[in-house]
Amino acid sequence: MNKTCTGNFKNLNQLINGKTKSIKLDYDIIMEEEEKKIFPEGIEITEDNFTLNGNGHTIDAQKLTRIFKVNAQNVTIENITLQNGYSTENGGCIFNTGKLILNDVTLQNNTAESKKGILHAEIASGGAIHNEEGTVEISDSRLLDNTAQSEGGSISNWNGTLKIINSSLLKNKTNNESSHGGAISSYGSLTISNSIIEENFSEHGGAISYGYSDIKINDCKFIKNSSKIYGGALSGYIYYENTIENVDYDPYLNCINCEFIANQSGMNGGVLWSNHSNTFSNCSFKDNLADEKGNIIYFDSIGDFSANIQECIIKNDSAKNSDVFIENRSFVNINDTIIDNSSDNIFVDNVNGILNLSNIRFNKNYKAIHNNFMVLIDDESMKNFIDSTENATVKNKNDTSNSSKNFNYLEDLINDSDSNVITLDCDIVLNYNEKNQFKEGIIINRDNLTIDGQNHVINAKKLSRFFQIIGKNVTFRNIKFKNGCFYGKFNEVKQGGGAIEVLPNATLNIEDCEFTGNHSRNIAGCISNKGVTDIRNTLFKDNSAQKICGTIFNVNKLHLSDCEFIDNFAPVDSDYKDNYYKTRSNILNEKDMTLNNCNFNKSQLYKIEIAKIALYSLTKYLSISGALILPITILGWILSELTYILIPSSLEWQAPITLALKIGMIYILLVMILTTILWAIYNYFIGYTEKQGFDYSSFIS
């Protein structure tokens, strides 16, 4: 062991890459200038189940290079300070693609700073740590004064898992004009608990910026974080320029028992700027400010997302603008919350969204809510706090005078009725504030139940499906099912049912019903049958799914009799063409199905789909034939010319060969022209169908 007061990176590399699985430092490590060329990406750790105990010492890279590159599982680094790491790529101190555990570690003054230019893709991320498709677990640690040029002043997490417990992130920053996440930038799974995030800075998301990921934050404090533009503490997004991208999961932010104190944004969202779902439970907000809109939240979603504030305390004494700003057709739910502002600022500025209020207490009597679209209340006294524009509405959720009733009413009928027959006397409409409660629909777990709709409509408004069936011998009769929707993940194999899901061991009878305008983000716009389902004298019209079958998916027993299928559609899948053609894009059957006197019409989109399949096949075969003839023709020309050069007298008997070669070249030219035309028509059909809301990114003929 080195007996000097310090060692260098060569010494440390020898220790790490020795035969032992665990080392304990007896001295500080300082990088020497000439070692920069030896360790341009830091010391590589490739041994699984390795532990480095710093014994309270420091590793100092002196801004020469990164300290560690980890490509191994169950690597533990503990009781150490890692400082002055530097990289012109991602990860100023550590670049991880394995599983890394940091315990009682201080990471300070590390930098990720590219010299390549200002393009986003060329700017370094993760001032201290860059985690790429790996796992990082941090406990009882400190990350301070780290800097990244682009994303994640302290940590960038790309498609990985990041867990932080009992730690502090202090004075980290990003320093580029389009940067994100002063402390953390995450595009993967992120969990933080019992930690302090303080005085971090970025253009967007002063403390944390996240996208396309689930974030769970428990028992944390966010103090004096700031952003120049959006999200003083938090910034989350999944789309740009009002276009929702096709993500394979639903991103979500969940904050529980957290404190947000004196966070600030130079534009919008003093605590949070977001355009996807988020929930704050039992949190406190004090003196958070935005220079323009939304001292607490600026919510700007155009998708099926909601913001929720529940059991919280809000106190902004110096606020001048709105605490919660709702843009676009967003849905915001606030309940069991106390607003204790001493100023007369607007609590909620609802520009174009739906605000659902329940059990709200204002400590001042003034017009705290500006409403330009819709507010749902459960207490008439709340109207005293609402200032509505001319075309805006305020609705009392407890008002039973409406001609239709909601899903909670129907659920109570199903669960509380002593009779096995329920007869509807009104339409049923899913309210916006019920959509999270009924994501899978109303669950029916009763046997021998009949619901007679008396030709009334059950309308889910494209917010969820209607029912999930668990019970046996459930019957639906004379019901019009309208605008159901299944919002499952696009890549979940064979999940769907925009109107009804029948689970294994359940039995369902459907008689004299109508299914119209139902949709599934995956398969089966109407029914996903995993049990036993019998459908008679029922109309399916204008239903759709993103793939394979527009109405029904069956993996158990399905019987249909005297049913009509009109203008239903789903794009084809190469593995299920037989089912697709037989039922004209309506049904995917994988087990036992009988059809009796059912009619399937050809919708316009189905006709286009069939034409598209034919065009694709014809183009492929033409291309193959052209590809086969081309080398033969070229070889023939070469042989013909060589023969003429070697045997000039062969010119006369070569005439038929020359003619054949010319015909071959003309054929190849015609194939190229025809293929180009057919391919253009094919892509036109693709574009037309995509404009109708269907995704062809995964189409395979």
N, C-alpha and C positions, 0 to 999 in steps of 0.2 A: 504494500500500500504506500502511496506517495506520502512522504513525511513533511512536505512543504505545506505552507498555509493555503495554497490554492493549487488547482490542477487545470488542465486545458481540455479541449474537446477530444483530443486524441486519447487522453487518459480515460475520459468518460466513455468513449466509444469502446475501448478495450474492456471496461467493466461490463457494459451492457451486452456486448457480443461475446462475452466469455461463456463458460459452461454453466454458471450458476443461474437459477431462476429468480433470485432475489439479491439485491445489493443495497448497501447502506453507506451513504457518503460520510466521509470523515473530514471533508474540506469543501470550500467553495470551488466552483468551476467557472473559469473565465476564458472566453474564446480569444485566440490570438489571431492577428491579422492574416498570417499565412495559411490559417486553417479554413479560411473562407472558401478557397478553391477545393479543398478536400471534402467539405460538407456543404455544398451549395444549397441543398434542400434540408439541411439539418441532419442529426444523427438518426438513422433508420432503426426502428424497433420492429422486428419481424418475428420475435419469439412469443408464442402464446403463453398465457399464465405467468407473465413477468411482472415483478414488483420493484420499483425504485423508491426507496425511503431516503428522502433528502436529509433527514436528521437535523432539520432546522437550517440547512445551508442554502446557498443561492447559486443558480446557474445563470450567468450573464453572457448573452451573445454579443453585447456591445454594438448593436445595430448593424452587425455584419451579415447575419443570415438567420434563418429559422433555427429553432432549437431541436425539435423532434418531428419526425415523420413516422406516424404509427400505422402499421399495416399488419396488425395481429389482434387476436382476441384476448380479452381479460387482462389487459395491461393496466397496472395500477401505479400511479405516481402520487406520493403523499409526503406531507411534512416538508415542504420545500417552497422556495421562491424562484419563479421563472421570469426573467426580465430582459428588456432590451432585445427581444427577438425582432427580426426584420425579414420581410419577404416582398419581392416585387410581384408575387402571385398571391394566391389565397392562403391564409393562415400565417400570420406574422410570427407566432411562437410555435404552434402545433398544427400539423395537417393530419387529420385522422380519417382512415377508411375502415378501421376495425372496431373493437370495443375498448373504450378508454374510460378508466375510473380515476377521478381526481379527488383526493381527500386532503383537506387542510393544506391547500395550495394557494399561493399568491401569484397571480399573473399581472405584471405591471409594466407599463411603458413599452408595450409591444406594438409593432406597426406592420400593416399590409398596405403597400403603396406601389402601384404599377408605374413604370416609366414609359409605357407604350402609347399613351394618348388619352383622350377623353371619352372614347366610345365605351358604352356601358359594359360590353362584353370583354373589354380589355382592362378593366379597372379591378383592382384587388379587393377581396372581401375577407372578413374575419381577422380583425386586428390581433387578437390573441389566439383564437382557435377557429379553424375551418373544419367542419364535420361533413364529409361527403359520403352519403349512403352508409354511414356507420352509426355507432351508438356512443354517446358521451354522457357520463353521469358525474355530476359535480356536487360535492357536499362540503360544508364547513370551510368554504374557500372565499377568496377575495379577488375580484377582477377590477382593476382600476387604472385609469389613465392610458387605456389602450386606444388605438386609432386605426380605422380602415378608410381607404379612399372611397369605397363604393358602398358596401353593405355589411352591417354587423361590426360596429366599432370594437366590440369585444369578441363576439361569437357570430359566425355564420353557419347555419344548419341547412344543408341542401339534401333533401330526400332522405334524411336520417332521423334519428331519435335523440332528443336532448332533454335531460332531466337535471334540474338544479334544486338543491335542498340546503336550507340554513346557510345561505351565502349572501354576499353583497356585490353589487355591480355599481361602481362609483366613477363618475367623471370620464366615462368612455365616450367616443364621438366618431362620427364620420365627417369627412371634409370635402366631399364633392357636391356639386350643385344638384345632382339628381340622386343623392344618396338616401339610403333607408336604414333605420335601426341603429340608433346611437349606441345601445348596448348589445342588442341581439337582432339578427335578421334570420327568420326561419321560414323555410319552405318544406318543412317536415313536421313530425310530432314534437311538441314542446310542452313540458310540464315544469312549473316553478312553484315551490312552496316554501313558506317561512323564510323569505328572503327580502332584502332591501335593495331597491333599484333607485338610485339617486343621482341627480345632476348629470344626466347623460344628454347628448345632443345629436340631432341629425336633421336633415331637410324634411324627411318624412318619418314619423315614428321616433320621437325623441328617445324613448327607452327601447321599445320593441316594434319592429315591423314584421308582418307575417302575411303570407299569401298561400292559397291552396293547401292549408294545413289546419289541424285542430290544435287549439291552445287551451291549456288548463292552468289557471293561476289561483293558488289558495294561500290565504294568510300572508299576503305580501304587502309591502309599503312602497308606493311610488311617490317620490318626493322631488320637486323642483326639476323634473325633466322638461326638456323644451325642444320644439321643432320650429324650423323657419316657415314651413308651409302647412303640412297636415299632421294632426295627431301629436299633441305635446308629449303624451306618454305612450300611446299605442296607435298603430296604423295598420289596418288590414284590408286587403283587396283581392278580388278574383277576376276583375275585368277592367278593360280600358276602353275609353271612348264609347261608353254605353253599349258595349257588346259583351255578353256573358260568354266566356269560353267554355268548351266542352270538358268539364272536369269529371273525374270518375268517382268523386266523393263529395260530400257536402261539408265545406269548411265551417268551423265553429269556434268562437271564443267564449270561455266560461270562467268568470272571475268570482270567487267566493271569499267572503271575509277579508276583503282587501281595503286598504286606505289609499286615497289619492289626494295628495296635498300639494298645492301651489305648482301644479304642472301648467305649462303654457304653450300655446301655438301662435305663430306669427300670422296665421290665417284662420283655418277652421279646425275645430275639434281639440279643445284644450286637454282633454283626457284621451278621447278616441275619435279617429276618423275611420269609418268602415262602410263597406258596401255588401257585407254578408252577415250571417246570423251571429248574434252575441248576447250574452246574459251576464248581468251583474246581480249577485245575490248577497244580501247582508253586507254591503259595502258602504263606506263613507266617502263623501266628496267635499273637500274644503278648499276654497279660494283657488280653484282652477279657472284659467282664463283663456279665451281665444280672442285675438284682435278683431276678428270679423264675425264668425258664426259658430255657435255650439261650444259653450264653455266646458261642457262635459262630453257630449256626443254630437258629432255631425254624421248623420246616417243617410246614405245615398244609394239605396239598393233598387235595382230594377228587376230583380229575380224573386224567387220564392224564399225570401229570407226575412228574419224579424229581429228586432232589438228588444231586449227585456231588461227592465230595471225593477227589482223586487226586494222589499224589506231593506231599503237603503235610506241614508240620511244625506241630504244635500244642503250645504251652507256656503253660499258665495256672497260675501258682504259687499264687495267692491265691484260686482259684475254690472255691466251696462248693456250687454246684448243677451241673446238667448242662451240658456243652459243646454237645451236639447233642440237640435235643428233637424227637421225631417224633410228630406228632398225626395222627389219622384214618388212612385206608388209604393213607398215603404210601409211596413207595419211595425209600430212601436207599442209595446205593452208596458205600462207602469202601474205597479200595485204595491200596497202596504208600504208606502214611502212618505217620508217627512221632508218638506221643503221649508228650510229655515233661513231664507235670504232676508237680510235687512234692507237691501236695495229694492227698487221697483222694476227690476229687469224682467223680461219675459222668461218664464220657466221653459215653456215649449213653444217653438215657432213651427207650426205644422203647415208647410207650404203646399204639399201635394200628396200627403200620405194618410194613413189611417192610424189614429191614436186611440188606444184602449186604456181607460183609466179605471182603477178600482181601489177604493180605500186610500185616497190621497189626502194628506193633511197639510194645509198651508198655514203658516204662522202669521201671515198678513192677509188682509182682505182686499184683493185688487185683481185686475184682469191679468192673470198670470199666464194664460194660454192664448196664443194667437192661432186661430183655426181658419185655414183656407180650403179645407177639403172635408174631412170627416173625423169626428170625435165620438167614441162610444163610452158611455158612462153607466154607472149602476146606482147613482144617487142624484136626484134632481137638483140638490143644492150645489152640485159641481158646476151648473150652468152659470152661477154667479162669478166664476173664475175664468170663464171662456169668452173671448171676443171673436166672433165669427164674421167672415165676410159674407157678402150677399148670397153667393151660390154655395156656401159651405153648409154642412149639416151636423147636428148633434143628435145622437140617438141614445135613448135609454134602453139598455140591454134587457131590463126587467119588464119592459112594456109588452104586455100580452095581447094588445089590441090588434097587432098585425095579423094579416090573413095567413101568413106562413110562420112556422116555428123552426127551431134550430135542432142541431144534432144532439145536444144535451137533452132536449125534450124527448127525442126519439129513443135515446139510450135509456132514459128513465122509464119510458113505456115498456121497453123490452125487458128490463131487469126487474121492474117493480110489479108488473101486472101478474095477477093470479091466474088469468085466463091464458089458454094456449093459442087463442086467436086475438090478434091485435088488428083493429080496423082504423085506418087513417082517416081523419076528417079534415085535413088541410095539407098543403104542400110543406115539405121539409127543406130548409135551406141551411147549408153550412156557413156559419158566420166566420169572419176573418179571424176573430180572436179564439176560435175553436180549432184552427188548423193544426197547431202543434199537438193538441190533445188527441186528435183523431188522424194521425199520420197513416195508420194502418186501417182506418175505418172503425166503425162501431163493432166491437167484438161480441159475437153472439155465441154464448156458451150454454145454451138451453136446448134440450131435446123436444121434438114434437111441437115446435113453434111455427105458427102461420102468421104472416103479415099480409093483410089485404089492403092494398093501396087505394082502392076505389078510384083508380085512374089518376091519383094525385102524383105530383112530381117530387122526387128527391134530387135536389140540385147541390152538387159539391163544389160548384164554381171553380173547378180545376185546382182545388186546394188539397184534396186527398181522395182516396177511394171511399166507397160507401160502407162496405161490410167485410169483416174477416170472420169466416164461419168455422167454429169448432164443434158445435153441437150436431146431433143426428136428427134427420127428418125435419129440417128447416125448410119452410115453403114461402116463396115470394109470389104474390098473385096481384095482377092488375096494378103494377107499379111502373112508373116512367123514370128510369135512371138517367140522369142528365149531368154531363160535365164532371164525371169522376176522373181522377188522375193518380197514377202511381209514380212517385218521384224517387224510386230506387236508383242505385248507381248503374250507369250505363254498362259497365263491364261485369256486373253480377250475372252469371250465367243462368238463364232460364228463370228469372224472377220477373214478376209482373202482375197484371190484373188491375187495370185502371179503375174498375168498378167493384169487383168482388174477388176475394181470395178464399178458396175452399181448402182447408188444411187436411192432412191425412186423417183418416178415420171419421171425417165429417161427411154428412150427406145433405144435398141441397136439391130442392125442386123449384123450378121457375116456370110459371104458367101465365100466359097472356100479358107479358110485360114488354117494355120497350127500352132499348139501350141506345142513346144518341149522344154524340159528341164526347165520348169518353176517350181517354188517352193514357198510354203508358210510356214512360221514358225508356223502358226496356222492351219486353215482349208482352203481347196480349192486352190490347186496349180495353177489354171488358172483363174477362174472367180468367183467373189462373186456378185450374182445378187439379188438386192433389188428392181429392177424395172421390166421392161418387156424386155425380151431378146429372140431373134429368131436366131437360129444357124443352118446353112445348109451346107451340103457337106464339112465338116471341119474335119481335123485330129488332134487328141490329143495323143501325144506320149511322153513317158518318163517324165511325169510331176508328182509332188509329193507334199504332205503336211505332217505336223507333226501329224495330227490326222483327223479322220472321213472320209474325202473325198479327193481324189487325184486331181480332176479337177474342179468341179463346186459345188457351194453352192447356193441354190435357196430358197428365202422366199417370192417370189411374183409370176410372171408368166414366165415360161421357156418352149420354144418349141425347140426340136432338131429333125432334119431330115437328113437322109443319112450321119450320122457322124460315124467316126471310133475312137475307144478308145483302144490304144495299150500300154501295159506296164506302166500304170499309177498306183500310189499306195499311200495309207495312212493307218496307223494303225487303227484298229477297236476301236469303243467306244460302251460300252454295251447298251447305250440308243438308238443307231441308227443301229442295226444289220439288220433290214429288208431292209433299203436303201442300206446298205453296200453289202449285198449278191446280191440284184437285179442288181446293176450296177457294181459289182465287184470292190468295193472301189473307184469308180469314182465320184458319185454324191450323195449329201445330199439334198433331196427335202423336204421342210416343207409346201408347199402350192400347187401351180398349175403347173404341169409339164406334157407335152406330149412327147412321144418318137415315132418316125416313122422311121423304117428301120435303126436302129442304132446297131452297133456291139461293144460288150465289151469283150475283151479277158482277160484271166486269166494270169496276170504277175506272175513271179516266186515268188516275195515277197507276192503277194496275196495268192498263193497256200500255202506258208509257214504260212501265217496268219491264214488261214482256218484250217490247220493242228494244229497249236498252240491252236486255240480255242477248237478244238475237244479234244486235249490232256488235256487241262485245265479242261474241263467238265468231261471227263472220270476219271481223277485223283480225282476230287472232289467227284464224285459219288462212286468210289471205297473206298475212305477214309471214306465217310459217312457210307457205308455198313459195312466196317470193324469196325468202331467205334460203330455201333449198335450191331454187333455180339459179339464183344469182351466181354462186361460185361455180356451178356447172357451166353456165354461159361464159363466164370470164375465162375459165380453164379451156373451154372450146375455142375461144378467140385466140388464146395464146398458142394452143396446139396447131390451129389453122395457119397462123402466121409463121410458126416455125417450120411447118410442112412446106409452105410455099417457098420459104427461103432456102430450104435444103433441097426441095424437089420442085423447081419452077414449073415443070410440066403438069403438076398436079392441080393447076388452077381450074381446069375444066371440070374435073370430077369433084372439086370442092364446092361447086355452086350450090348443091342442095344443103350442104352443111352450113354454108354461109347464110342461106335463107332461114334455116332453122334457128341459127344464132340470132339473126335479126328479129325473128318472131319472139324468141326468148327475151330479148332486150325490151321489145315493145310490151310484152306481158309484164315485165318487171316495172316498167314505167307506169302502165295502167294500174298495177297493184298499188304503187306508191300514191298515185292520185286518188284512187278509190279509197284506200285506207285513210288518207288524210281527211277526205270528205266524211267517211263513216265515223271516224274518231271525233270530228267536230260536232256531228249530230249527236253522238253518244254523250259528249260533255255538255251539250246544250240540254239534253234530257236530265242529266245529273243536276245541273244548275237549276232547272225548272223545279225539280222535286225538292231540292234543298230550300228553295224559296217558300215551299209549302210547310217547312219546319222539320224536314227529315234529314238526318245526318248520314252521309255516305263516306265518311272518313275511313270506315272499316269494311267497305264493300269489297267482296271477292266474288267474281262470277263463277 
